[in-house]
Amino acid sequence: MKWKSLGCSAALLLSTCALAQVPDADSDEGNELQIVVQSYIREHPSVSIDDAITRLTVQTEIPPAIEALRAESADRLAELSIKHAPDQHILVQLKGGAPVANRTIATPSGVTRVVFEVGHTYTQDEFLAVLSKHRSLINNTVPGITGMSGFAGEERLEIDIEGGDATAESLRAAIKELERATGLKIEVRPNMPRPVDAG
C-alpha cells in the first residue's frame, strides 16, 4: 500500500471526488488530484488515467473490508497487501495449507478481488518474534542500519544502510551468515539515509 505515503489529504480528496464530480483541473483540488494520479501512473505505467482515479478511489473505500479480512484471518495471517497487477486486488497470505476460497468485495466505485494464498511459514506475530529474537545480532552484524522492513509472507527482511554499494557488497558474507541464523531472505538497500525528524 505504498500510495498511503501520498498523504491523508489525497485520500480525503479522492473520497470527496468519489461522492461528487471530479474537480476542475485548474482548481487546487484538481491540481492535487493530478499530482496523486500522476504519481500512481509513474509507479504503474500500464494503468490509464481513468483507471488510476478509479483504483485510488477504491483504495479509500476498502479499509473496512480489509479490517474484516484481518479479523477473519487473525490466527493464520502472514501478510495482507494491495497488489496492482494484473489488476488491483487484495492478497491475503496465510500460514498453513488449509485453503480459503477467493472472493470479491464491492464498493461504490468498483469490485475488488480478494486472493487467498496459503502455505506460508509464519503468522505476522511469529515473524515479528523471529525479528525480535535476532535484532541484536542484526544490529551488531550490519553497521550503519537506518531502517528495516519485514515481509512475513515472503520470509524476507530488507535492511537499509547509510553506506553505498561498496559497503553493501562488503557485507555479503555477513548477510549470508545472518540468513542462516534467522532463516530469512535478507536484502541490503544502500544509500538510505536516516529519516529526518520533522519535529
C-alpha positions in Angstrom: 0.0 0.0 0.0 2.7 2.4 -1.0 0.2 5.1 -2.1 -0.6 5.9 1.6 2.6 7.9 1.6 0.9 10.4 -0.7 -0.9 11.6 2.4 -4.2 11.8 4.1 -5.2 14.9 2.2 -5.0 12.9 -1.0 -7.2 10.2 0.4 -9.7 12.8 1.6 -9.7 14.4 -1.8 -10.3 11.1 -3.6 -13.1 10.3 -1.2 -14.7 13.6 -1.9 -14.3 13.0 -5.7 -16.0 9.6 -5.3 -19.1 11.3 -3.9 -19.1 14.4 -6.2 -17.8 15.3 -9.7 -14.1 15.4 -10.5 -12.9 18.8 -9.5 -12.0 21.4 -12.2 -8.4 20.8 -13.4 -7.4 24.4 -12.6 -8.6 24.3 -9.0 -6.4 23.5 -6.1 -8.3 20.2 -5.7 -7.9 19.4 -9.4 -4.1 20.1 -9.2 -3.8 17.9 -6.2 -5.7 15.1 -7.8 -3.5 15.3 -10.9 -0.4 15.0 -8.7 -1.7 11.9 -7.0 -2.8 10.3 -10.2 0.5 11.1 -12.0 2.4 9.6 -9.1 0.4 6.4 -9.3 0.9 6.1 -13.0 4.6 6.6 -12.6 4.7 3.5 -10.4 2.2 1.6 -12.6 2.8 2.9 -16.2 0.4 0.4 -17.8 -2.6 2.0 -16.0 -4.7 4.6 -17.7 -5.6 7.9 -16.1 -9.3 6.9 -15.6 -8.3 3.5 -14.2 -5.8 5.2 -11.8 -8.5 7.5 -10.5 -10.8 4.5 -10.0 -8.2 2.4 -8.3 -7.2 5.2 -5.9 -10.8 5.9 -5.1 -11.5 2.3 -4.4 -8.5 2.3 -2.0 -10.2 4.9 0.1 -13.3 2.7 0.2 -11.9 -0.7 1.1 -10.4 -0.2 4.6 -13.4 -1.6 6.4 -13.2 -4.8 4.2 -9.5 -5.0 4.8 -10.1 -4.8 8.6 -12.7 -7.5 8.3 -10.3 -9.8 6.4 -7.6 -9.2 9.1 -10.1 -10.2 11.8 -11.3 -13.2 9.9 -7.7 -14.4 9.2 -6.2 -13.3 12.5 -5.0 -16.8 13.6 -3.3 -17.5 10.3 -2.4 -14.1 8.8 1.1 -13.7 7.4 0.6 -10.6 5.3 -2.2 -8.6 3.7 -1.5 -6.2 0.9 -2.9 -4.5 -2.1 -1.4 -5.7 -5.4 -1.6 -3.7 -8.7 -1.1 -6.4 -11.4 -2.7 -7.9 -13.4 -5.4 -5.8 -11.7 -5.8 -4.1 -8.4 -6.6 -6.8 -5.9 -6.1 -7.7 -2.2 -3.7 -10.5 -1.5 -4.1 -12.4 1.8 -1.2 -14.6 2.7 -1.9 -17.3 5.3 0.1 -19.7 7.4 -0.6 -23.4 6.8 -2.1 -25.4 4.0 -5.9 -25.2 4.6 -7.4 -23.5 1.5 -9.7 -20.5 1.6 -11.9 -19.7 -1.4 -11.1 -16.4 -3.2 -13.9 -13.8 -3.3 -14.8 -10.3 -4.4 -15.8 -7.2 -2.4 -18.0 -4.5 -3.8 -17.6 -0.8 -3.0 -19.3 2.2 -4.6 -16.5 2.7 -7.2 -16.0 -1.0 -8.2 -15.4 -4.6 -7.4 -12.1 -5.8 -5.9 -10.8 -9.4 -6.0 -9.6 -11.0 -2.8 -7.0 -13.7 -3.4 -6.0 -16.1 -0.5 -2.5 -17.6 -0.7 -1.8 -20.4 1.7 1.4 -22.4 2.7 3.4 -19.7 4.4 5.6 -20.4 7.4 4.9 -17.6 9.8 2.0 -15.6 11.0 2.7 -11.8 11.4 3.2 -12.3 15.2 5.6 -15.2 14.7 7.5 -13.3 12.1 7.9 -10.3 14.4 9.1 -12.7 17.2 11.8 -14.0 14.8 12.9 -10.4 14.1 12.9 -9.6 17.8 14.9 -12.6 18.7 17.6 -11.7 16.2 17.5 -7.9 16.4 20.7 -7.6 18.5 22.6 -10.0 16.1 21.4 -8.0 13.1 22.4 -4.6 14.6 25.8 -5.9 15.7 26.5 -7.5 12.3 25.3 -4.7 9.9 26.8 -1.3 10.7 25.0 1.9 9.8 21.5 0.5 9.8 18.9 3.2 9.1 15.8 1.1 8.9 14.4 -2.4 8.4 11.3 -3.7 6.6 9.9 -7.2 7.2 7.7 -9.2 4.8 6.2 -12.2 6.7 4.6 -13.6 3.6 7.9 -13.7 1.8 10.0 -14.6 4.9 12.1 -11.6 3.8 13.9 -8.7 5.5 15.1 -5.5 3.9 17.9 -3.7 5.8 18.6 -0.1 4.9 22.1 1.2 5.4 23.7 4.7 5.1 26.7 3.3 3.2 26.9 2.9 -0.6 27.1 0.0 -2.9 30.7 -0.8 -1.9 29.6 -1.1 1.8 26.6 -3.3 0.8 29.0 -5.6 -1.2 31.4 -5.9 1.7 28.5 -7.2 3.8 27.7 -10.1 1.5 29.3 -12.8 3.6 27.9 -11.4 6.9 24.4 -11.3 5.3 24.7 -15.0 4.3 25.5 -15.8 7.9 22.5 -13.8 9.1 20.3 -15.6 6.6 21.5 -18.9 8.1 20.9 -17.7 11.6 17.5 -16.2 11.1 16.1 -18.5 8.3 15.1 -15.4 6.4 16.0 -14.0 3.0 17.8 -10.7 3.6 18.4 -7.8 1.2 20.6 -4.8 1.9 19.5 -1.4 0.5 22.4 1.0 0.3 22.3 4.8 0.3 19.3 5.0 2.6 19.8 8.0 5.0 18.3 8.1 8.4 14.7 9.6 8.4 14.7 13.3 9.3 12.6 14.1 12.3 10.0 16.6 11.0 9.5 17.9 14.6 
